Amino acid sequence: MDPRGTLLRNMFAAAIAAADPALCVPKHLPAPPKGRTIVLGAGKAAASMAKAVEDHWRGPLEGLVVTRYGHAVSCQKIEVVEASHPVPDQAGRDAAERMLRLAQSAGADDLVLCLISGGGSALLTLPADGVNFEDKQAINRALLASGAGIADMNCVRRHLSAIKGGQLAAACYPARVMSLIISDVPGDDLSAIASGPTVPDPTTRADAQAICARLKIKAPAFVETPKPGDGVFARVENHLIGSGLASLTAAADVARKAGYEPLVLGDFIEGEAREIGLVMAGIARHIAREGKRCAIISGGEGRVTGAKSGRGGRNSEFLLSLALALEGTDICALAGDTDGIDGSEANAGALLLPRTLSHLRAMGHDPRAMLDSHRSYDAFEAAGGLVVTGPTLTNVNDVRIVLVG
């Protein structure tokens, strides 16, 4: 293999390791309370976070967390439930209802330790009064198909929920609440991560109505959520313990040690995946022209809209677009989702080498046609470039790395 492929894989592994709950969680754990310790959690990393709590907690524990199917970790004291993501199912609804009852049972001497990570919005689904579950599922599908950004999606979700947008924290009052949060949101807006179940909601139901109107999504009546300054947050602490930027920095450290100058563009890079590919290709060509040896590193979340039957996620689509824009150069790249799943297939992402396009054409494939039909998974599968990690049990969004030189 091209040694740059090994370097890219090592950089991606470092990015994932930087968000490993086994490393992030223990150093943020508080002292045990006078009363009970109740652990509640939701997200793709929730089970591995719960295991990290169990491994380092001194004293009795009880609780419930919900994670995506295939992301469970065996725990002894904290119950782990698996549910559907990205479209909610009954298992997630039942878990959310039980979680709310546990929260409501907490007293003033108790600690509620909340473990929140990306994916929690779909997994922690409990419709507000006047909203039926089927409506929530339909609205979620419509939001996913609309290409809406995560902030807009989660604003709508909060105002259709009985548990999101600070309502889990409100249910815990007067207990002390400490949330440990692993962010998959560009900029780490705590109210957007898993729709902020323990965070005051800065948006209003009028904002949610406006978003649905703009996207032409029919929605039932929205509810209002607790706002900043509400007394229910008097004993609530929210701690960010893992983020996309920290993972990009870890990847940059690996590049630097290998002799590449890292250029970290941040974790705000969003938009159509194929358009992000064109932009990154332009940056890479400019750096190559200057003769620099550079690792261009970015994060965020791309989109693939219009895909009907093609197999491909946002990272593989980004890479196929990048490959076509960089054809004829000696540039390599890797892009993957830190949760281990890019789209609906079993790969985290893909690896692009200078020979990828020629290899595809030699097998009779048309890379441009594959991009236009959103078959990027098929392209990298044929080229032997899929990156498969399995569920990583964490989630800080996408990592894109382009190596120049």
Order of alpha helices (4+ residues) and beta strands (2+ residues): alpha-alpha-beta-alpha-beta-beta-alpha-beta-alpha-alpha-alpha-alpha-beta-alpha-beta-alpha-beta-beta-alpha-beta-beta-alpha-beta-beta-alpha-alpha-alpha-beta-beta
